[in-house]
């Protein structure tokens, strides 16, 4: 009798786990009702090759401006796939919070705004405005930080389609005052929130605050584990901080939390990133799981996903030519520590169950 009860209990557990995994798959890949632009990937993000661009502007004037609303004229030039020169008159402005501070970044992130008349049949078709992540400062370490942040986005792409697409670029920044030498640096574009939601057959949820128990539990757990993997605590779905929420048009399904902005993560280790004082951590490299308590079956289903994608994630960093060997070594060591944790049953219980945040209704 006891043996039979044990077998039944084990069978029920397996059935529950299978159901959770199937639910995770279904919810993650498309039960949001279709819309006109559903599944559409705009030209800029249809390739992963590094775009060679030239951006001409009065950057001294751009960066001297203290707000993030004033646009300035600029000229964007590149060669298309047929080697024909393309040139667009666009507008640019600074953006961001920390990286817009002059004592943090001398070359701040930018937002590019296009005229709809000029972008037809170009790689920027469909892009009214788009974010560009720049190198922050001239020292090479900042360029490496930008590369790692780009690869973090790509790593999340490997785990789920419910993630921001990014496109790498090598940009020659030309100062039109002719007093400054042009500089060439790595940068990357980030998919617009609106386009991401449309690609996922959904809409972006725009409300003041949302209780965590309303979110899709499977994808939220995936996102929290990913943030733990890269050592990032600089996010909050409840406060819409470095997170967007996507749901169906009728807002009947649990929203999916999709993260962005990873420059404060331990994996990047930007010099300006500071430990979270509320968490009492000493460095940004110190991992803290910020997820709320979930059933162990949901945690294990996501751990299986991370294990299945381990080689691809490691290859992503190891095979990216612009990332220095020393940085590759540091990144892989940091990822090794994460994989040691998720493959140790005792540590899984401690980090993701016992240390998980408690959800109050």
TIDRENSE-117325 format. One line per 5 residues: number of its first residue (from 1); for each residue x, y, z of C-alpha. Coordinates in nm, 3 decimals. Layout:
<recs>
NUM = X/Y/Z | ...
</recs>
This chain:
<recs>
1 = 0.000/0.000/0.000 | 0.278/0.242/0.095 | 0.466/0.154/-0.223 | 0.156/0.219/-0.432 | 0.095/0.554/-0.261
6 = 0.454/0.658/-0.329 | 0.419/0.563/-0.696 | 0.091/0.754/-0.726 | 0.244/1.059/-0.560 | 0.543/1.044/-0.792
11 = 0.317/1.003/-1.096 | 0.103/1.300/-0.993 | 0.417/1.509/-0.949 | 0.540/1.415/-1.297 | 0.199/1.494/-1.450
16 = 0.193/1.832/-1.273 | 0.545/1.911/-1.388 | 0.461/1.815/-1.747 | 0.148/2.030/-1.732 | 0.347/2.325/-1.605
21 = 0.608/2.285/-1.877 | 0.340/2.261/-2.146 | 0.168/2.563/-1.998 | 0.497/2.751/-2.001 | 0.549/2.669/-2.368
26 = 0.194/2.760/-2.471 | 0.187/3.087/-2.280 | 0.531/3.191/-2.399 | 0.482/3.141/-2.772 | 0.153/3.268/-2.882
31 = -0.182/3.246/-2.711 | -0.230/3.621/-2.748 | -0.492/3.692/-3.019 | -0.351/3.793/-3.358 | -0.339/4.153/-3.478
36 = -0.250/4.319/-3.807 | 0.125/4.343/-3.739 | 0.148/4.012/-3.555 | 0.480/3.838/-3.593 | 0.630/4.110/-3.811
41 = 1.005/4.163/-3.772 | 1.106/4.497/-3.919 | 1.405/4.508/-4.162 | 1.655/4.645/-3.908 | 1.621/4.332/-3.694
46 = 1.600/4.074/-3.972 | 1.978/4.034/-3.967 | 2.240/3.999/-3.694 | 2.531/4.135/-3.896 | 2.711/4.444/-3.771
51 = 2.592/4.752/-3.962 | 2.860/5.001/-4.067 | 2.721/5.352/-4.016 | 2.839/5.713/-4.028 | 2.661/5.964/-3.805
56 = 2.736/6.335/-3.857 | 2.613/6.589/-3.601 | 2.714/6.873/-3.372 | 2.770/6.633/-3.085 | 2.910/6.903/-2.858
61 = 2.575/7.083/-2.882 | 2.380/6.758/-2.845 | 2.559/6.653/-2.527 | 2.562/7.004/-2.381 | 2.182/7.002/-2.376
66 = 2.057/6.896/-2.035 | 1.708/6.772/-2.121 | 1.602/6.460/-2.309 | 1.340/6.626/-2.528 | 1.530/6.860/-2.762
71 = 1.624/6.709/-3.097 | 1.917/6.818/-3.313 | 1.980/6.764/-3.687 | 2.209/6.482/-3.796 | 2.302/6.292/-4.110
76 = 2.309/5.912/-4.117 | 2.499/5.738/-4.396 | 2.558/5.372/-4.487 | 2.596/5.134/-4.780 | 2.302/4.904/-4.851
81 = 2.327/4.535/-4.951 | 2.390/4.637/-5.313 | 2.675/4.870/-5.203 | 2.470/5.178/-5.290 | 2.527/5.473/-5.059
86 = 2.224/5.570/-4.852 | 2.192/5.900/-4.670 | 1.917/6.019/-4.438 | 1.864/6.355/-4.275 | 1.747/6.263/-3.925
91 = 1.721/6.410/-3.576 | 1.891/6.290/-3.259 | 1.868/6.361/-2.888 | 2.015/6.226/-2.567 | 1.818/5.981/-2.356
96 = 1.842/5.773/-2.040 | 1.889/5.857/-1.674 | 2.225/5.755/-1.529 | 2.408/5.743/-1.861 | 2.274/6.089/-1.953
101 = 2.461/6.248/-1.662 | 2.772/6.429/-1.793 | 2.986/6.310/-1.501 | 2.894/5.949/-1.591 | 2.903/5.942/-1.971
106 = 3.064/6.193/-2.205 | 2.898/6.016/-2.500 | 2.543/5.942/-2.387 | 2.287/5.702/-2.535 | 2.087/5.849/-2.821
111 = 1.742/5.838/-2.971 | 1.724/5.866/-3.349 | 1.411/6.011/-3.512 | 1.339/5.953/-3.880 | 1.121/6.117/-4.142
116 = 0.871/5.864/-4.276 | 0.932/5.982/-4.632 | 1.299/5.889/-4.634 | 1.306/5.544/-4.477 | 1.099/5.346/-4.729
121 = 1.290/5.050/-4.874 | 1.580/5.094/-4.631 | 1.686/4.896/-4.326 | 1.519/5.163/-4.115 | 1.178/5.119/-4.277
126 = 0.907/5.122/-4.010 | 1.129/5.299/-3.756 | 0.983/5.636/-3.662 | 1.222/5.663/-3.368 | 1.463/5.417/-3.213
131 = 1.701/5.384/-2.918 | 2.076/5.359/-2.975 | 2.301/5.233/-2.694 | 2.640/5.402/-2.724 | 2.983/5.352/-2.566
136 = 2.949/5.610/-2.284 | 3.316/5.711/-2.276 | 3.627/5.685/-2.490 | 3.820/5.430/-2.283 | 3.811/5.080/-2.429
141 = 3.654/4.929/-2.118 | 3.334/5.119/-2.191 | 3.318/4.971/-2.538 | 3.354/4.625/-2.386 | 3.071/4.704/-2.145
146 = 2.849/4.795/-2.440 | 2.934/4.471/-2.617 | 2.852/4.264/-2.309 | 2.519/4.441/-2.262 | 2.436/4.371/-2.627
151 = 2.519/4.003/-2.578 | 2.299/3.990/-2.267 | 2.004/4.091/-2.484 | 2.103/3.817/-2.729 | 2.126/3.563/-2.447
156 = 1.770/3.640/-2.341 | 1.667/3.603/-2.707 | 1.799/3.246/-2.689 | 1.570/3.169/-2.395 | 1.250/3.329/-2.524
161 = 1.104/3.515/-2.821 | 0.933/3.740/-2.565 | 1.240/3.963/-2.552 | 1.378/4.276/-2.715 | 1.555/4.227/-3.045
166 = 1.881/4.416/-3.089 | 2.104/4.497/-3.387 | 2.478/4.565/-3.358 | 2.645/4.855/-3.535 | 2.992/4.998/-3.579
171 = 2.941/5.373/-3.600 | 3.177/5.641/-3.718 | 3.072/5.951/-3.523 | 3.172/6.266/-3.712 | 3.170/6.606/-3.539
176 = 3.053/6.869/-3.787 | 3.242/7.149/-3.610 | 3.568/6.994/-3.740 | 3.732/7.068/-3.404 | 3.703/6.710/-3.285
181 = 3.835/6.399/-3.450 | 3.579/6.144/-3.560 | 3.557/5.829/-3.349 | 3.443/5.479/-3.436 | 3.273/5.271/-3.168
186 = 3.047/4.970/-3.121 | 2.679/5.046/-3.054 | 2.346/4.869/-3.085 | 1.983/4.947/-3.163 | 1.697/4.824/-2.943
191 = 1.359/4.723/-3.078 | 1.078/4.967/-2.995 | 0.834/4.859/-2.725 | 0.540/4.898/-2.964 | 0.703/4.678/-3.227
196 = 0.794/4.414/-2.969 | 0.433/4.395/-2.849 | 0.302/4.371/-3.206 | 0.552/4.096/-3.288 | 0.419/3.899/-2.990
201 = 0.056/3.945/-3.104 | -0.008/4.170/-2.806 | -0.012/4.522/-2.669 | 0.204/4.700/-2.416 | 0.033/4.733/-2.080
206 = 0.047/5.089/-1.955 | -0.087/5.120/-1.602 | 0.039/5.284/-1.286 | 0.143/4.970/-1.098 | 0.064/4.600/-1.118
211 = 0.058/4.336/-0.847 | 0.314/4.059/-0.913 | 0.052/3.785/-0.878 | -0.115/3.917/-1.194 | 0.191/3.839/-1.406
216 = 0.251/3.526/-1.612 | 0.424/3.307/-1.348 | 0.626/3.098/-1.593 | 0.777/3.386/-1.786 | 0.826/3.594/-1.471
221 = 1.025/3.310/-1.316 | 1.233/3.285/-1.634 | 1.298/3.657/-1.626 | 1.392/3.656/-1.256 | 1.631/3.363/-1.305
226 = 1.788/3.543/-1.600 | 1.838/3.858/-1.393 | 1.997/3.638/-1.125 | 2.223/3.481/-1.388 | 2.358/3.819/-1.500
231 = 2.363/3.960/-1.146 | 2.107/4.235/-1.200 | 1.876/4.376/-0.933 | 1.802/4.705/-1.109 | 1.448/4.621/-1.219
236 = 1.090/4.604/-1.093 | 0.780/4.483/-1.276 | 0.563/4.640/-1.006 | 0.712/4.986/-1.063 | 0.769/4.943/-1.439
241 = 1.141/4.994/-1.382 | 1.347/4.856/-1.671 | 1.053/4.629/-1.752 | 0.769/4.644/-2.002 | 0.455/4.432/-1.973
246 = 0.287/4.277/-2.276 | -0.060/4.126/-2.275 | -0.342/4.049/-2.519 | -0.552/4.329/-2.666 | -0.846/4.252/-2.436
251 = -0.608/4.228/-2.137 | -0.753/3.896/-2.029 | -0.427/3.701/-2.009 | -0.154/3.741/-1.744 | 0.097/3.999/-1.873
256 = 0.449/3.893/-1.969 | 0.733/4.089/-1.805 | 1.013/4.171/-2.050 | 1.338/4.328/-1.919 | 1.578/4.581/-2.068
261 = 1.874/4.797/-1.956 | 2.135/4.562/-1.810 | 2.425/4.803/-1.759 | 2.398/4.780/-1.378 | 2.440/4.402/-1.384
266 = 2.736/4.217/-1.240 | 2.803/4.062/-1.579 | 2.864/4.407/-1.730 | 3.028/4.554/-1.417 | 3.015/4.915/-1.536
271 = 3.227/5.142/-1.318 | 2.929/5.364/-1.233 | 2.706/5.073/-1.123 | 2.651/5.078/-0.747 | 2.526/4.798/-0.516
276 = 2.162/4.814/-0.414 | 2.167/4.965/-0.064 | 1.833/4.804/0.024 | 1.979/4.460/-0.041 | 2.297/4.530/0.159
281 = 2.522/4.393/-0.114 | 2.884/4.504/-0.128 | 2.938/4.483/-0.506 | 2.716/4.459/-0.814 | 2.872/4.119/-0.881
286 = 2.694/3.977/-0.578 | 2.384/3.789/-0.690 | 2.047/3.835/-0.520 | 1.733/3.659/-0.641 | 1.454/3.917/-0.668
291 = 1.178/3.680/-0.773 | 0.870/3.605/-0.569 | 0.810/3.253/-0.443 | 0.696/3.011/-0.714 | 0.611/2.638/-0.715
296 = 0.928/2.431/-0.744 | 0.789/2.276/-1.064 | 0.794/2.616/-1.235 | 1.148/2.680/-1.113 | 1.269/2.338/-1.231
301 = 1.102/2.379/-1.571 | 1.293/2.703/-1.621 | 1.617/2.551/-1.495 | 1.579/2.281/-1.758 | 1.547/2.556/-2.019
306 = 1.865/2.728/-1.898 | 2.053/2.398/-1.907 | 1.930/2.322/-2.258 | 2.057/2.663/-2.377 | 2.386/2.662/-2.185
311 = 2.611/2.583/-2.481 | 2.442/2.844/-2.701 | 2.475/3.109/-2.430 | 2.844/3.031/-2.376 | 2.909/3.022/-2.752
316 = 2.741/3.360/-2.787 | 3.007/3.525/-2.570 | 3.303/3.306/-2.670 | 3.248/3.352/-3.043 | 3.191/3.726/-3.052
321 = 3.510/3.860/-3.206 | 3.487/4.213/-3.067 | 3.482/4.088/-2.708 | 3.833/4.066/-2.560 | 3.969/3.735/-2.433
326 = 4.005/3.870/-2.081 | 3.638/3.975/-2.082 | 3.531/3.639/-2.223 | 3.715/3.465/-1.941 | 3.553/3.687/-1.678
331 = 3.204/3.642/-1.826 | 3.233/3.263/-1.851 | 3.354/3.238/-1.492 | 3.054/3.442/-1.377 | 2.816/3.224/-1.579
336 = 2.982/2.909/-1.441 | 2.888/3.019/-1.090 | 2.523/3.053/-1.196 | 2.514/2.708/-1.354 | 2.672/2.555/-1.047
341 = 2.390/2.702/-0.838 | 2.099/2.591/-1.058 | 2.235/2.237/-1.079 | 2.269/2.195/-0.704 | 1.937/2.095/-0.547
346 = 2.029/2.236/-0.208 | 2.132/2.573/-0.352 | 1.821/2.588/-0.569 | 1.605/2.543/-0.262 | 1.798/2.808/-0.067
351 = 1.828/3.073/-0.341 | 1.494/3.041/-0.520 | 1.258/2.903/-0.256 | 1.377/2.996/0.092 | 1.523/3.333/-0.014
356 = 1.245/3.418/-0.258 | 1.033/3.720/-0.184 | 0.697/3.655/-0.020 | 0.391/3.765/-0.212 | 0.118/3.935/-0.011
361 = -0.228/3.980/-0.163
</recs>
